Amino acid sequence: MKRVAISASFDDLRSPQVRFLEEAAKLGDVSVLLWSDDAVRAVTGKAPKFPQAERLYLLEAIRYVRDVRIVNGALNPDTLPLLVQSSAFGTAPHPGPLPANAGRGRDSALEDRANRLVRTNATAASFPLPPLARGEGQGEGSRPDELRIDIWAVDEPHDTPAKRAFCEAHHLTYHVISSKSFAGFPKADLAIAPPTPGRKKVVVTGCYDWFHSGHVRFFEEVSEHGDLYVIAGNDANVEHLKGAGHPLFREDERRYLCASIRYVHQALITTGWGWLDAEPEMRRIKPDIYAVNEDGDKPEKREFCEKNGIQYLVLKRVPKEGLTRRTSTNLRGF
């Protein structure tokens, strides 16, 4: 499999960037060279909106990304940086969720790991790295101790002659992914995906407007209980429940972002109405568990679960260790 490098800040991660990563993954295994906070300041002249520990956490959760490495210093955006750090998460991209125990043991020292850097004197095409810590994302599919780069992928707005010259000098394939190729979102499969044998089926519902690290942490936590089916609220019902101006992002975009997270088995859009707008989908899925956070705990949901023999699981809204608590309302501004 070819190895694809992408070098960027990925600050304020939105759907076009995820679609770009998806298209890049079609070229090979994607390694993101993530700019540290200091590197973002050096390149842009200002601090990133989101700290590198949070940006790292989000990128590691994207199913199209094989691994993430932090780069630091006054880097040149027209070259591949030579200051890298391996992510502790090294599984290959895959179409379904991780096994139930995947990624565990990574909760502590998130900030420390995001700040540990390794200086190398290698050429841009080969990055010698220390081995991954035992028990942190290793096993089948973990990458070797050297990052081999075959392709540097960029989007059209960031295509420059200098990047092309750099790749030519270092014998790398330079691939520009057109903006047209990742416009819009792949059509959702409406058929219910069968669960993994031996795993329970867990449903979560919500708006998931202005997707953020708190959503990812919720998905990660819930997926430990079984295969996770995310059912995002349809546009009309979200406006009905939350008022004019909601949702900020359309249902197909919100569903897509949910589906891009590796902890999610399948993401769908509701077809019902009210607080139980996901009832038609739940009757098709026949879940074992309906999980909500404290904000989403409603009497209607409890009653539905009691009548249908579904376990009702209420989780506390706690951010990933070391990260700031996020809400869509605060990020949206209304």
Phi and psi in degrees as GROMACS dihedral restraints (atoms count N, CA, C in turn):
[ dihedral_restraints ]
;  ai    aj    ak    al  type     phi  dphi    fc
    3     4     5     6     1   -65.3    20    10
    4     5     6     7     1   152.0    20    10
    6     7     8     9     1  -109.1    20    10
    7     8     9    10     1   127.3    20    10
    9    10    11    12     1  -112.1    20    10
   10    11    12    13     1   127.8    20    10
   12    13    14    15     1  -103.2    20    10
   13    14    15    16     1   139.1    20    10
   15    16    17    18     1  -131.7    20    10
   16    17    18    19     1   124.9    20    10
   18    19    20    21     1  -115.0    20    10
   19    20    21    22     1   117.2    20    10
   21    22    23    24     1  -169.2    20    10
   22    23    24    25     1   171.7    20    10
   24    25    26    27     1   -85.8    20    10
   25    26    27    28     1   -30.7    20    10
   27    28    29    30     1    47.9    20    10
   28    29    30    31     1    45.3    20    10
   30    31    32    33     1   -84.2    20    10
   31    32    33    34     1   137.0    20    10
   33    34    35    36     1    57.0    20    10
   34    35    36    37     1    60.3    20    10
   36    37    38    39     1   -59.2    20    10
   37    38    39    40     1   125.3    20    10
   39    40    41    42     1  -128.6    20    10
   40    41    42    43     1   176.0    20    10
   42    43    44    45     1   -60.6    20    10
   43    44    45    46     1   -37.7    20    10
   45    46    47    48     1   -60.5    20    10
   46    47    48    49     1   -35.7    20    10
   48    49    50    51     1   -68.4    20    10
   49    50    51    52     1   -37.6    20    10
   51    52    53    54     1   -67.8    20    10
   52    53    54    55     1   -40.1    20    10
   54    55    56    57     1   -63.3    20    10
   55    56    57    58     1   -37.8    20    10
   57    58    59    60     1   -61.3    20    10
   58    59    60    61     1   -44.6    20    10
   60    61    62    63     1   -62.5    20    10
   61    62    63    64     1   -38.7    20    10
   63    64    65    66     1   -62.4    20    10
   64    65    66    67     1   -44.3    20    10
   66    67    68    69     1   -66.7    20    10
   67    68    69    70     1   -38.3    20    10
   69    70    71    72     1   -63.9    20    10
   70    71    72    73     1   -35.3    20    10
   72    73    74    75     1   -65.8    20    10
   73    74    75    76     1   -19.5    20    10
   75    76    77    78     1   -71.7    20    10
   76    77    78    79     1   -17.2    20    10
   78    79    80    81     1   -87.2    20    10
   79    80    81    82     1   -22.9    20    10
   81    82    83    84     1   159.3    20    10
   82    83    84    85     1  -169.0    20    10
   84    85    86    87     1   -71.8    20    10
   85    86    87    88     1   127.9    20    10
   87    88    89    90     1   -94.1    20    10
   88    89    90    91     1   123.1    20    10
   90    91    92    93     1  -110.5    20    10
   91    92    93    94     1   119.5    20    10
   93    94    95    96     1   -91.9    20    10
   94    95    96    97     1   126.1    20    10
   96    97    98    99     1   -94.7    20    10
   97    98    99   100     1    95.9    20    10
   99   100   101   102     1   -88.1    20    10
  100   101   102   103     1   125.5    20    10
  102   103   104   105     1   -69.1    20    10
  103   104   105   106     1   130.9    20    10
  105   106   107   108     1   -69.0    20    10
  106   107   108   109     1   172.1    20    10
  108   109   110   111     1   -58.5    20    10
  109   110   111   112     1   -42.7    20    10
  111   112   113   114     1   -64.3    20    10
  112   113   114   115     1   -39.1    20    10
  114   115   116   117     1   -66.0    20    10
  115   116   117   118     1   -41.1    20    10
  117   118   119   120     1   -61.1    20    10
  118   119   120   121     1   -43.3    20    10
  120   121   122   123     1   -61.6    20    10
  121   122   123   124     1   -41.6    20    10
  123   124   125   126     1   -65.2    20    10
  124   125   126   127     1   -38.0    20    10
  126   127   128   129     1   -82.2    20    10
  127   128   129   130     1   -41.9    20    10
  129   130   131   132     1  -102.0    20    10
  130   131   132   133     1   -17.9    20    10
  132   133   134   135     1    84.4    20    10
  133   134   135   136     1     5.9    20    10
  135   136   137   138     1  -147.9    20    10
  136   137   138   139     1   161.4    20    10
  138   139   140   141     1   -72.5    20    10
  139   140   141   142     1   150.6    20    10
  141   142   143   144     1   -68.1    20    10
  142   143   144   145     1   156.4    20    10
  144   145   146   147     1   -67.5    20    10
  145   146   147   148     1   -35.8    20    10
  147   148   149   150     1  -120.4    20    10
  148   149   150   151     1   136.9    20    10
  150   151   152   153     1   -67.6    20    10
  151   152   153   154     1   159.9    20    10
  153   154   155   156     1   -62.5    20    10
  154   155   156   157     1   -32.8    20    10
  156   157   158   159     1   -61.4    20    10
  157   158   159   160     1   -37.9    20    10
  159   160   161   162     1   -75.3    20    10
  160   161   162   163     1   -39.5    20    10
  162   163   164   165     1   -64.4    20    10
  163   164   165   166     1   -39.0    20    10
  165   166   167   168     1   -62.1    20    10
  166   167   168   169     1   -45.9    20    10
  168   169   170   171     1   -60.5    20    10
  169   170   171   172     1   -43.4    20    10
  171   172   173   174     1   -64.7    20    10
  172   173   174   175     1   -45.6    20    10
  174   175   176   177     1   -65.4    20    10
  175   176   177   178     1   -38.2    20    10
  177   178   179   180     1   -64.1    20    10
  178   179   180   181     1   -23.1    20    10
  180   181   182   183     1   -84.6    20    10
  181   182   183   184     1   -13.7    20    10
  183   184   185   186     1   -75.4    20    10
  184   185   186   187     1   126.2    20    10
  186   187   188   189     1   -66.4    20    10
  187   188   189   190     1   -16.5    20    10
  189   190   191   192     1   -88.6    20    10
  190   191   192   193     1    -2.7    20    10
  192   193   194   195     1  -105.2    20    10
  193   194   195   196     1   126.8    20    10
  195   196   197   198     1   -81.4    20    10
  196   197   198   199     1   -46.4    20    10
  198   199   200   201     1  -155.5    20    10
  199   200   201   202     1   165.6    20    10
  201   202   203   204     1  -130.3    20    10
  202   203   204   205     1   136.8    20    10
  204   205   206   207     1  -130.0    20    10
  205   206   207   208     1   132.8    20    10
  207   208   209   210     1   -81.4    20    10
  208   209   210   211     1   135.2    20    10
  210   211   212   213     1  -119.2    20    10
  211   212   213   214     1   144.1    20    10
  213   214   215   216     1  -131.1    20    10
  214   215   216   217     1   166.2    20    10
  216   217   218   219     1    94.8    20    10
  217   218   219   220     1  -176.1    20    10
  219   220   221   222     1   -82.4    20    10
  220   221   222   223     1    71.6    20    10
  222   223   224   225     1   -73.1    20    10
  223   224   225   226     1   159.3    20    10
  225   226   227   228     1  -100.5    20    10
  226   227   228   229     1   115.6    20    10
  228   229   230   231     1   -60.4    20    10
  229   230   231   232     1   -16.5    20    10
  231   232   233   234     1   -91.5    20    10
  232   233   234   235     1     8.3    20    10
  234   235   236   237     1  -132.6    20    10
  235   236   237   238     1   161.5    20    10
  237   238   239   240     1   -83.0    20    10
  238   239   240   241     1   127.1    20    10
  240   241   242   243     1   -66.4    20    10
  241   242   243   244     1   151.1    20    10
  243   244   245   246     1  -107.5    20    10
  244   245   246   247     1     6.8    20    10
  246   247   248   249     1  -110.2    20    10
  247   248   249   250     1   106.5    20    10
  249   250   251   252     1  -133.7    20    10
  250   251   252   253     1   158.2    20    10
  252   253   254   255     1  -140.0    20    10
  253   254   255   256     1   136.7    20    10
  255   256   257   258     1   -78.4    20    10
  256   257   258   259     1   144.5    20    10
  258   259   260   261     1   -75.6    20    10
  259   260   261   262     1   150.2    20    10
  261   262   263   264     1   -79.4    20    10
  262   263   264   265     1    -1.2    20    10
  264   265   266   267     1  -113.5    20    10
  265   266   267   268     1   110.4    20    10
  267   268   269   270     1  -129.0    20    10
  268   269   270   271     1    35.6    20    10
  270   271   272   273     1   -87.7    20    10
  271   272   273   274     1   152.1    20    10
  273   274   275   276     1   -73.7    20    10
  274   275   276   277     1   156.1    20    10
  276   277   278   279     1   -62.6    20    10
  277   278   279   280     1   148.5    20    10
  279   280   281   282     1  -152.2    20    10
  280   281   282   283     1   155.8    20    10
  282   283   284   285     1   -78.9    20    10
  283   284   285   286     1   -18.6    20    10
  285   286   287   288     1  -116.3    20    10
  286   287   288   289     1  -173.0    20    10
  288   289   290   291     1   -75.5    20    10
  289   290   291   292     1   164.4    20    10
  291   292   293   294     1   -71.7    20    10
  292   293   294   295     1   159.4    20    10
  294   295   296   297     1   -57.0    20    10
  295   296   297   298     1   161.8    20    10
  297   298   299   300     1   -58.9    20    10
  298   299   300   301     1   -30.5    20    10
  300   301   302   303     1   -98.8    20    10
  301   302   303   304     1     6.7    20    10
  303   304   305   306     1   -69.8    20    10
  304   305   306   307     1   137.2    20    10
  306   307   308   309     1    80.1    20    10
  307   308   309   310     1    -1.6    20    10
  309   310   311   312     1   -71.6    20    10
  310   311   312   313     1   155.9    20    10
  312   313   314   315     1    85.5    20    10
  313   314   315   316     1     7.4    20    10
  315   316   317   318     1  -107.1    20    10
  316   317   318   319     1     6.4    20    10
  318   319   320   321     1   -70.1    20    10
  319   320   321   322     1   -36.4    20    10
  321   322   323   324     1   -88.4    20    10
  322   323   324   325     1   158.4    20    10
  324   325   326   327     1    56.9    20    10
  325   326   327   328     1    37.0    20    10
  327   328   329   330     1   -63.5    20    10
  328   329   330   331     1   -45.0    20    10
  330   331   332   333     1   -63.6    20    10
  331   332   333   334     1   -43.2    20    10
  333   334   335   336     1   -60.9    20    10
  334   335   336   337     1   -44.3    20    10
  336   337   338   339     1   -65.2    20    10
  337   338   339   340     1   -35.9    20    10
  339   340   341   342     1   -70.1    20    10
  340   341   342   343     1   -18.8    20    10
  342   343   344   345     1  -103.7    20    10
  343   344   345   346     1    -9.5    20    10
  345   346   347   348     1   -76.5    20    10
  346   347   348   349     1   126.2    20    10
  348   349   350   351     1  -122.8    20    10
  349   350   351   352     1   151.9    20    10
  351   352   353   354     1  -125.0    20    10
  352   353   354   355     1   121.2    20    10
  354   355   356   357     1   -89.8    20    10
  355   356   357   358     1   135.7    20    10
  357   358   359   360     1  -131.0    20    10
  358   359   360   361     1   161.3    20    10
  360   361   362   363     1  -112.1    20    10
  361   362   363   364     1    22.9    20    10
  363   364   365   366     1   -78.4    20    10
  364   365   366   367     1   165.6    20    10
  366   367   368   369     1   -73.6    20    10
  367   368   369   370     1   166.3    20    10
  369   370   371   372     1   -65.8    20    10
  370   371   372   373     1   -21.3    20    10
  372   373   374   375     1   -83.7    20    10
  373   374   375   376     1    -9.6    20    10
  375   376   377   378     1  -147.4    20    10
  376   377   378   379     1   122.8    20    10
  378   379   380   381     1  -115.2    20    10
  379   380   381   382     1   101.7    20    10
  381   382   383   384     1   -67.9    20    10
  382   383   384   385     1   134.6    20    10
  384   385   386   387     1  -134.7    20    10
  385   386   387   388     1   153.5    20    10
  387   388   389   390     1   -67.2    20    10
  388   389   390   391     1   154.2    20    10
  390   391   392   393     1   -65.2    20    10
  391   392   393   394     1   156.7    20    10
  393   394   395   396     1   -65.6    20    10
  394   395   396   397     1   148.4    20    10
  396   397   398   399     1   -61.2    20    10
  397   398   399   400     1   137.7    20    10
  399   400   401   402     1   -59.4    20    10
  400   401   402   403     1   128.5    20    10
  402   403   404   405     1    91.5    20    10
  403   404   405   406     1    -3.2    20    10
  405   406   407   408     1  -111.7    20    10
  406   407   408   409     1    86.9    20    10
  408   409   410   411     1    77.4    20    10
  409   410   411   412     1    10.7    20    10
  411   412   413   414     1   -86.8    20    10
  412   413   414   415     1  -178.0    20    10
  414   415   416   417     1   111.4    20    10
  415   416   417   418     1  -158.9    20    10
  417   418   419   420     1   -59.5    20    10
  418   419   420   421     1   129.3    20    10
  420   421   422   423     1    92.1    20    10
  421   422   423   424     1    -5.5    20    10
  423   424   425   426     1   -71.7    20    10
  424   425   426   427     1   151.2    20    10
  426   427   428   429     1   -85.7    20    10
  427   428   429   430     1   160.4    20    10
  429   430   431   432     1   -70.9    20    10
  430   431   432   433     1   176.7    20    10
  432   433   434   435     1   -78.8    20    10
  433   434   435   436     1     2.4    20    10
  435   436   437   438     1  -129.0    20    10
  436   437   438   439     1   129.8    20    10
  438   439   440   441     1   -86.0    20    10
  439   440   441   442     1   110.5    20    10
  441   442   443   444     1   -94.3    20    10
  442   443   444   445     1   128.3    20    10
  444   445   446   447     1  -109.7    20    10
  445   446   447   448     1   125.6    20    10
  447   448   449   450     1  -103.7    20    10
  448   449   450   451     1   -34.1    20    10
  450   451   452   453     1  -134.5    20    10
  451   452   453   454     1   135.8    20    10
  453   454   455   456     1  -105.8    20    10
  454   455   456   457     1   116.2    20    10
  456   457   458   459     1  -103.4    20    10
  457   458   459   460     1   133.3    20    10
  459   460   461   462     1  -135.3    20    10
  460   461   462   463     1   160.3    20    10
  462   463   464   465     1   -90.7    20    10
  463   464   465   466     1   168.1    20    10
  465   466   467   468     1   -57.5    20    10
  466   467   468   469     1   -44.4    20    10
  468   469   470   471     1   -62.0    20    10
  469   470   471   472     1   -21.3    20    10
  471   472   473   474     1  -107.7    20    10
  472   473   474   475     1    12.9    20    10
  474   475   476   477     1   -75.5    20    10
  475   476   477   478     1   126.0    20    10
  477   478   479   480     1  -136.4    20    10
  478   479   480   481     1   153.0    20    10
  480   481   482   483     1   -59.1    20    10
  481   482   483   484     1   -33.8    20    10
  483   484   485   486     1   -65.0    20    10
  484   485   486   487     1   -38.5    20    10
  486   487   488   489     1   -65.1    20    10
  487   488   489   490     1   -42.5    20    10
  489   490   491   492     1   -60.5    20    10
  490   491   492   493     1   -43.0    20    10
  492   493   494   495     1   -65.0    20    10
  493   494   495   496     1   -39.9    20    10
  495   496   497   498     1   -61.2    20    10
  496   497   498   499     1   -45.5    20    10
  498   499   500   501     1   -65.1    20    10
  499   500   501   502     1   -39.0    20    10
  501   502   503   504     1   -63.1    20    10
  502   503   504   505     1   -42.1    20    10
  504   505   506   507     1   -67.6    20    10
  505   506   507   508     1   -29.5    20    10
  507   508   509   510     1  -105.9    20    10
  508   509   510   511     1    12.3    20    10
  510   511   512   513     1    59.0    20    10
  511   512   513   514     1    42.6    20    10
  513   514   515   516     1  -107.4    20    10
  514   515   516   517     1   150.0    20    10
  516   517   518   519     1   -79.4    20    10
  517   518   519   520     1   131.4    20    10
  519   520   521   522     1  -106.7    20    10
  520   521   522   523     1   121.7    20    10
  522   523   524   525     1  -125.3    20    10
  523   524   525   526     1   120.5    20    10
  525   526   527   528     1   -98.4    20    10
  526   527   528   529     1   120.5    20    10
  528   529   530   531     1   -92.6    20    10
  529   530   531   532     1   117.5    20    10
  531   532   533   534     1   -67.7    20    10
  532   533   534   535     1   146.2    20    10
  534   535   536   537     1   -61.4    20    10
  535   536   537   538     1   -32.7    20    10
  537   538   539   540     1   -63.6    20    10
  538   539   540   541     1   -32.7    20    10
  540   541   542   543     1   -69.7    20    10
  541   542   543   544     1   -23.2    20    10
  543   544   545   546     1  -118.3    20    10
  544   545   546   547     1    24.4    20    10
  546   547   548   549     1   -77.4    20    10
  547   548   549   550     1   143.1    20    10
  549   550   551   552     1    74.3    20    10
  550   551   552   553     1  -172.9    20    10
  552   553   554   555     1  -133.9    20    10
  553   554   555   556     1   142.1    20    10
  555   556   557   558     1   -57.3    20    10
  556   557   558   559     1   145.1    20    10
  558   559   560   561     1   -68.2    20    10
  559   560   561   562     1   135.5    20    10
  561   562   563   564     1   -74.5    20    10
  562   563   564   565     1   143.0    20    10
  564   565   566   567     1   -83.1    20    10
  565   566   567   568     1   116.9    20    10
  567   568   569   570     1   -79.6    20    10
  568   569   570   571     1   -15.6    20    10
  570   571   572   573     1   -69.7    20    10
  571   572   573   574     1   138.5    20    10
  573   574   575   576     1   -71.4    20    10
  574   575   576   577     1   125.1    20    10
  576   577   578   579     1   -69.9    20    10
  577   578   579   580     1   131.6    20    10
  579   580   581   582     1   -65.8    20    10
  580   581   582   583     1   147.4    20    10
  582   583   584   585     1   -74.4    20    10
  583   584   585   586     1   163.1    20    10
  585   586   587   588     1   -68.0    20    10
  586   587   588   589     1   132.1    20    10
  588   589   590   591     1   -52.4    20    10
  589   590   591   592     1   131.7    20    10
  591   592   593   594     1    85.9    20    10
  592   593   594   595     1    -3.6    20    10
  594   595   596   597     1  -105.0    20    10
  595   596   597   598     1   143.8    20    10
  597   598   599   600     1   -74.3    20    10
  598   599   600   601     1   161.4    20    10
  600   601   602   603     1  -103.2    20    10
  601   602   603   604     1   124.6    20    10
  603   604   605   606     1  -120.2    20    10
  604   605   606   607     1   131.8    20    10
  606   607   608   609     1  -111.7    20    10
  607   608   609   610     1   139.5    20    10
  609   610   611   612     1  -128.7    20    10
  610   611   612   613     1   150.3    20    10
  612   613   614   615     1  -130.1    20    10
  613   614   615   616     1   160.9    20    10
  615   616   617   618     1   162.5    20    10
  616   617   618   619     1   178.7    20    10
  618   619   620   621     1   -83.6    20    10
  619   620   621   622     1   -46.9    20    10
  621   622   623   624     1    58.2    20    10
  622   623   624   625     1    40.9    20    10
  624   625   626   627     1   -85.3    20    10
  625   626   627   628     1   136.7    20    10
  627   628   629   630     1    54.7    20    10
  628   629   630   631     1    76.7    20    10
  630   631   632   633     1   -62.5    20    10
  631   632   633   634     1   137.7    20    10
  633   634   635   636     1  -148.6    20    10
  634   635   636   637     1   179.2    20    10
  636   637   638   639     1   -63.7    20    10
  637   638   639   640     1   -27.4    20    10
  639   640   641   642     1   -64.6    20    10
  640   641   642   643     1   -37.8    20    10
  642   643   644   645     1   -63.2    20    10
  643   644   645   646     1   -43.6    20    10
  645   646   647   648     1   -62.2    20    10
  646   647   648   649     1   -43.7    20    10
  648   649   650   651     1   -62.4    20    10
  649   650   651   652     1   -39.9    20    10
  651   652   653   654     1   -61.3    20    10
  652   653   654   655     1   -47.0    20    10
  654   655   656   657     1   -61.2    20    10
  655   656   657   658     1   -43.3    20    10
  657   658   659   660     1   -60.4    20    10
  658   659   660   661     1   -46.1    20    10
  660   661   662   663     1   -66.3    20    10
  661   662   663   664     1   -45.0    20    10
  663   664   665   666     1   -66.9    20    10
  664   665   666   667     1   -35.1    20    10
  666   667   668   669     1   -64.4    20    10
  667   668   669   670     1   -16.3    20    10
  669   670   671   672     1   -69.9    20    10
  670   671   672   673     1   -16.0    20    10
  672   673   674   675     1   -93.6    20    10
  673   674   675   676     1    -9.7    20    10
  675   676   677   678     1   157.2    20    10
  676   677   678   679     1  -173.3    20    10
  678   679   680   681     1   -67.2    20    10
  679   680   681   682     1   128.1    20    10
  681   682   683   684     1   -96.4    20    10
  682   683   684   685     1   122.1    20    10
  684   685   686   687     1  -108.5    20    10
  685   686   687   688     1   117.1    20    10
  687   688   689   690     1   -99.7    20    10
  688   689   690   691     1   128.2    20    10
  690   691   692   693     1  -118.9    20    10
  691   692   693   694     1   104.7    20    10
  693   694   695   696     1   -85.1    20    10
  694   695   696   697     1   140.5    20    10
  696   697   698   699     1   -63.5    20    10
  697   698   699   700     1   137.9    20    10
  699   700   701   702     1   -69.3    20    10
  700   701   702   703     1   155.6    20    10
  702   703   704   705     1   -56.6    20    10
  703   704   705   706     1   -46.1    20    10
  705   706   707   708     1   -63.6    20    10
  706   707   708   709     1   -40.6    20    10
  708   709   710   711     1   -73.6    20    10
  709   710   711   712     1   -34.4    20    10
  711   712   713   714     1   -62.1    20    10
  712   713   714   715     1   -43.0    20    10
  714   715   716   717     1   -64.0    20    10
  715   716   717   718     1   -39.7    20    10
  717   718   719   720     1   -60.8    20    10
  718   719   720   721     1   -41.6    20    10
  720   721   722   723     1   -82.6    20    10
  721   722   723   724     1   -34.7    20    10
  723   724   725   726     1  -108.0    20    10
  724   725   726   727     1   -16.2    20    10
  726   727   728   729     1   103.9    20    10
  727   728   729   730     1   175.2    20    10
  729   730   731   732     1   -59.5    20    10
  730   731   732   733     1   144.0    20    10
  732   733   734   735     1    92.5    20    10
  733   734   735   736     1    -8.0    20    10
  735   736   737   738     1  -112.2    20    10
  736   737   738   739     1   144.6    20    10
  738   739   740   741     1   -79.6    20    10
  739   740   741   742     1   161.8    20    10
  741   742   743   744     1   -74.1    20    10
  742   743   744   745     1   -35.4    20    10
  744   745   746   747     1  -113.8    20    10
  745   746   747   748     1   142.8    20    10
  747   748   749   750     1   -67.9    20    10
  748   749   750   751     1   159.9    20    10
  750   751   752   753     1   -60.5    20    10
  751   752   753   754     1   -37.3    20    10
  753   754   755   756     1   -68.0    20    10
  754   755   756   757     1   -33.6    20    10
  756   757   758   759     1   -72.9    20    10
  757   758   759   760     1   -40.8    20    10
  759   760   761   762     1   -66.4    20    10
  760   761   762   763     1   -41.6    20    10
  762   763   764   765     1   -62.4    20    10
  763   764   765   766     1   -42.0    20    10
  765   766   767   768     1   -60.8    20    10
  766   767   768   769     1   -45.4    20    10
  768   769   770   771     1   -63.6    20    10
  769   770   771   772     1   -40.1    20    10
  771   772   773   774     1   -60.9    20    10
  772   773   774   775     1   -44.2    20    10
  774   775   776   777     1   -67.0    20    10
  775   776   777   778     1   -23.1    20    10
  777   778   779   780     1   -76.0    20    10
  778   779   780   781     1   -11.7    20    10
  780   781   782   783     1   -84.1    20    10
  781   782   783   784     1   130.8    20    10
  783   784   785   786     1   -67.3    20    10
  784   785   786   787     1   -15.6    20    10
  786   787   788   789     1   -81.5    20    10
  787   788   789   790     1    -7.3    20    10
  789   790   791   792     1   -96.4    20    10
  790   791   792   793     1   127.6    20    10
  792   793   794   795     1   -78.5    20    10
  793   794   795   796     1   -41.5    20    10
  795   796   797   798     1  -159.5    20    10
  796   797   798   799     1   146.2    20    10
  798   799   800   801     1  -122.8    20    10
  799   800   801   802     1   133.6    20    10
  801   802   803   804     1  -130.1    20    10
  802   803   804   805     1   172.7    20    10
  804   805   806   807     1  -115.3    20    10
  805   806   807   808     1   137.2    20    10
  807   808   809   810     1   -66.7    20    10
  808   809   810   811     1   153.5    20    10
  810   811   812   813     1  -121.5    20    10
  811   812   813   814     1     3.0    20    10
  813   814   815   816     1   -99.0    20    10
  814   815   816   817     1  -156.7    20    10
  816   817   818   819     1  -143.8    20    10
  817   818   819   820     1   149.9    20    10
  819   820   821   822     1    78.0    20    10
  820   821   822   823     1  -161.8    20    10
  822   823   824   825     1   -68.7    20    10
  823   824   825   826     1   -15.8    20    10
  825   826   827   828     1  -110.6    20    10
  826   827   828   829     1    39.1    20    10
  828   829   830   831     1   -64.2    20    10
  829   830   831   832     1   -17.3    20    10
  831   832   833   834     1   -91.8    20    10
  832   833   834   835     1     5.4    20    10
  834   835   836   837     1   -57.6    20    10
  835   836   837   838     1   -43.9    20    10
  837   838   839   840     1   -59.7    20    10
  838   839   840   841     1   -39.4    20    10
  840   841   842   843     1   -71.0    20    10
  841   842   843   844     1   -38.9    20    10
  843   844   845   846     1   -66.2    20    10
  844   845   846   847     1   -33.3    20    10
  846   847   848   849     1   -67.7    20    10
  847   848   849   850     1   -29.2    20    10
  849   850   851   852     1   -78.7    20    10
  850   851   852   853     1   -40.1    20    10
  852   853   854   855     1   -73.7    20    10
  853   854   855   856     1   -36.6    20    10
  855   856   857   858     1    56.9    20    10
  856   857   858   859     1    63.0    20    10
  858   859   860   861     1   -72.3    20    10
  859   860   861   862     1   157.1    20    10
  861   862   863   864     1   -86.7    20    10
  862   863   864   865     1   -30.8    20    10
  864   865   866   867     1  -135.4    20    10
  865   866   867   868     1   138.3    20    10
  867   868   869   870     1  -114.5    20    10
  868   869   870   871     1   112.4    20    10
  870   871   872   873     1  -103.6    20    10
  871   872   873   874     1   136.6    20    10
  873   874   875   876     1  -136.3    20    10
  874   875   876   877     1   160.6    20    10
  876   877   878   879     1   -93.3    20    10
  877   878   879   880     1   178.2    20    10
  879   880   881   882     1   -59.7    20    10
  880   881   882   883     1   -35.5    20    10
  882   883   884   885     1   -68.7    20    10
  883   884   885   886     1   -28.8    20    10
  885   886   887   888     1   -94.6    20    10
  886   887   888   889     1     5.3    20    10
  888   889   890   891     1   -74.5    20    10
  889   890   891   892     1   114.1    20    10
  891   892   893   894     1  -129.4    20    10
  892   893   894   895     1   145.1    20    10
  894   895   896   897     1   -57.0    20    10
  895   896   897   898     1   -37.3    20    10
  897   898   899   900     1   -61.2    20    10
  898   899   900   901     1   -37.3    20    10
  900   901   902   903     1   -70.8    20    10
  901   902   903   904     1   -42.4    20    10
  903   904   905   906     1   -60.7    20    10
  904   905   906   907     1   -45.1    20    10
  906   907   908   909     1   -63.6    20    10
  907   908   909   910     1   -42.2    20    10
  909   910   911   912     1   -59.7    20    10
  910   911   912   913     1   -43.9    20    10
  912   913   914   915     1   -66.3    20    10
  913   914   915   916     1   -40.7    20    10
  915   916   917   918     1   -61.3    20    10
  916   917   918   919     1   -42.1    20    10
  918   919   920   921     1   -70.0    20    10
  919   920   921   922     1   -27.0    20    10
  921   922   923   924     1  -110.9    20    10
  922   923   924   925     1    10.8    20    10
  924   925   926   927     1    66.1    20    10
  925   926   927   928     1    34.3    20    10
  927   928   929   930     1  -106.0    20    10
  928   929   930   931     1   133.7    20    10
  930   931   932   933     1   -68.3    20    10
  931   932   933   934     1   131.8    20    10
  933   934   935   936     1  -105.5    20    10
  934   935   936   937     1   115.9    20    10
  936   937   938   939     1  -115.5    20    10
  937   938   939   940     1   118.5    20    10
  939   940   941   942     1  -107.0    20    10
  940   941   942   943     1   121.0    20    10
  942   943   944   945     1  -108.8    20    10
  943   944   945   946     1   147.7    20    10
  945   946   947   948     1   -73.3    20    10
  946   947   948   949     1   148.6    20    10
  948   949   950   951     1   -88.6    20    10
  949   950   951   952     1    90.2    20    10
  951   952   953   954     1  -121.4    20    10
  952   953   954   955     1   128.2    20    10
  954   955   956   957     1   -70.8    20    10
  955   956   957   958     1   164.7    20    10
  957   958   959   960     1   -57.5    20    10
  958   959   960   961     1   142.3    20    10
  960   961   962   963     1   -54.3    20    10
  961   962   963   964     1   128.8    20    10
  963   964   965   966     1    91.8    20    10
  964   965   966   967     1    -6.9    20    10
  966   967   968   969     1  -107.3    20    10
  967   968   969   970     1   159.7    20    10
  969   970   971   972     1   -78.4    20    10
  970   971   972   973     1   142.7    20    10
  972   973   974   975     1   -69.4    20    10
  973   974   975   976     1   128.6    20    10
  975   976   977   978     1  -117.2    20    10
  976   977   978   979     1   148.4    20    10
  978   979   980   981     1  -135.9    20    10
  979   980   981   982     1   146.9    20    10
  981   982   983   984     1   -61.7    20    10
  982   983   984   985     1   -36.0    20    10
  984   985   986   987     1   -60.3    20    10
  985   986   987   988     1   -46.4    20    10
  987   988   989   990     1   -66.6    20    10
  988   989   990   991     1   -41.9    20    10
  990   991   992   993     1   -68.5    20    10
  991   992   993   994     1   -36.8    20    10
  993   994   995   996     1   -71.3    20    10
  994   995   996   997     1   -38.3    20    10
  996   997   998   999     1    94.9    20    10
  997   998   999  1000     1     3.6    20    10
